[in-house]
Each structure stands twice: as C-alpha cells, then as structure tokens.
Amino acid sequence: MLLTGWGRTAPTAARVVRPRTAGEVARALADAGPRGVLARGLGRSYGDAAQAAGGTVLDCTGLTGPIRLDADRGEVTVPAGVSFDRLIAHLLARGHFVPVTPGTRQVTVGGAIAADVHGKNHHADSSLGAHVRSLTLATPAGRARVLTPSAPGEDGDLFRATLGGMGLTGVITEATLAVLPVETSYMRVDTDRTESLDATLDLMSRTDADYRYTVCWVDLLARGSAMGRGVLTRAEHAVPRDLPPALRRDPLRHRPGGAPAAPPRVPPGLLNSWTVGAFNTVYRNAAPRRRRGQAQPLAGFFHPLDAVRGWNRLYGPRGLVQYQFVVPLGAEDALAGIMEGLSRAGAPSFLTVLKRLGEGTGGHLSFPRPGWTLAVDLPADLPGLGRMLRRFDERLLAAGGRLYLAKDGRADAETVHAMYPGLPAWRGIRERADPDGVLVSDLARRLRLL
C-alpha cells in the first residue's frame, strides 16, 4: 500500500500487516525483511514518522479489546490500538477523562505514547508520558517487556526512550494510564481577544497558572502592531452547577455525533491569503472580547477539527506541512521573528495555535520543554516554503528551540541532531533493545536517527 502522513506528502509503499494480538505482533517482528518493520496507528503524524518504504508496516488499530478502569487506583489499562475517541467515550460514561489529549481524538493510545503527545494543559500537567503508569513493549527479540517509569536499569531507560521514541524502540501493545475524575462532559471556558503578540504573551504569562487548560488561536496574517493578535481560551472542567439547568439532567452526556466529510477532491489554491484572511477576520470578530464561564462541550473545546472528517484534504492535492516548534522562555524574540516572517510571506494558515509548555517527561526524543510552542499549518505548494522554513530552523537552533518529530516531514538530519542532545543516549538504548535494526521508519532514515 501507498502510505502518507496526515499532511499527504511524500507517499511511500510498504507491505501492511494488521495484527490482532500481541502474539501476531511478535511474529511480524520476527518475520521482518531487510527493510524492517514499523508500527502505525491512525496515521495522524503529519510527516513520514509512520511510513517504512519497502518494509512492513503494522496497522495496530486491530490491537483492541476491553478497557479496564480501576477508579479506586485512578488508572485505566487499555490496548494500544484503542483510539482516544473510544477511550474518552468509555471514561466519560464512568466519570473520568484522559490526563492529556492532543488536538484530535483520532489517535491510538500506542501512537500517542510513541509521540509523547501534549495538550492544552502541558504547562500544568506535562505531556502524556508523565501519566503512563506502565506499558507493554514487544521488541524484535521476541520478548514482551512490561516497563514502568520507576523500573531500574535497562527497563527504566527503555521506558523513557519509548516516550517520544516514534515507535523505534518496540511496538506498544498495552498501556496503563492515570485518569482524571470529572463530573461533567463540559468545560467552563473564559475567552479574551488580544490585540498584539506582546499582549497575547503577557496575558498568557499572567494567567496560565490560574487554569488547567489554555490555548491561543493566532491570526497569522495580521501585520504591524496587530501581528500576533489572537483569541485566548482558558478552561477548567465544569461541575454541574456551572451548567444551564437543561444540561444538568445528564451532565456526562458525550455524543460528538457524525462529522461531515471534506470534499474528496479540492482544487489547488483554495486556501490562500485571501480566503484564509477572510476566515481569520470572521473568526476573530465572532469571538467575544471578554467572556467568562461559558459552558462548552468537551469535544468542541479540545477537538474542534474533528468536526470535519478529512479536513486535511482542504489543502489540495499537494497536501500540507505543519511546522511546530518550541522556543525556551526568554527567547520570545525568536518566536516573534518567525511569526513576522510568516506574516510577511502571507502564509495562509487558518490553524495557528500558540501554547505555553511546562516541564517535560525526560523522554530522550520527547518534544516539549518549558517555553512557547507554535503550530502552523501551511499548504505544501506554497512558493518558497522550503527556503523559508530552513531559515526558521536556523533561528530556532540559535535560540535553543526544537521541532516536533511527530509533525516533521522536511527537516535535515544535522538540524534535528543539534536540537535533540539526548539523541546519542537514546540511540544506545535503542540499539540494546533492537541490535539488528529491525525497527525503522522513513523519518528515521531521513534524519539518520539510527
């Protein structure tokens, strides 16, 4: 099959196998050919992280089964092929929620751990890896290893290498996660419109500690003194008294419903500076200048893009590139410089998201670190895109920033090696778990990670 990431760029062909059990995963690892093998979930990595040209790709969405919630211990054990969509529905019906969720429910538990995903609460709760109580990892040696964060020696090292390890340390078949008790399936949301980047950063810095969840949509096409203006939303889980009377009757109701699909074919250039500029103006003007305590369905706050199936097709046949980076606190000039460059280029990104990150998990290749992260979706055929992003890479390096491997499909090896000083240690741990180099991906080959 031809496979791509969510960005729909750089397709490569691989033999696809769909294991249903941990035993079938072990057999597939043992049968790997010379081009290696790689696990894949729901394909939401944007670039080439879940592709293995000429090799075998394990479609792990069949690794499902019962979800086992232990409310007394505050944890859930779940097969790695279960989607966050299913897991969230299961937990909400029982008064619990996942500790961290990315911007889509359409990811598997195994894939989320392999990318060490972060959410709108990273400044308060770190990324998903901080909430993994244990994971079961199938290694090419044919041995299933149950790893925990407190395990001594090699097992502890392998646990940390697997968080953000992009599936290159083994195939996750099951995990136990901490869960969060909740009373409703709604969020209590405060909203503010900001008028500039300085105002946005100042308001986030002053108020982030007051909220568990915070995120800012940024109008990337605004220029001059308005550059960086945005719509800042911050939230806590709502309790029944926060809801209108009609919603209190069934406060845990969670039915996102069927999402309409984007057209199967979209002409090139639909998303351009004119159409996106119009959208940005309408979206920003529709947001209140200041609103407090709005009850908002959980799905709408955390996963707005899940409301349109296949929204990536809106970027046309050439696909899209998501450029996501983090710069340390104190390097706001680098953030501003990159945003100004995107604004001057008329970059048509209707999804530009700014967040403040907190402490990381200690995963050697885990992306988050304390600082500011910006995620920008851009048409892959935007003229001059490659040159512009390479300039941004250089600025990131100078500022001590890094790119997110789960979103990347175009960086060069030297740049990424300099951004991830933990790579040599990670490589040594990985080699002990996979001495024959069975686990491989297009991302690993492009970035010379192995």
Summary of the structure (lengths in Angstrom):
residues: 450
radius of gyration: 21.1
end to end distance: 24.5
largest distance: 62.2
contacts: 1586
relative contact order: 0.15
helix: 33%
strand: 24%
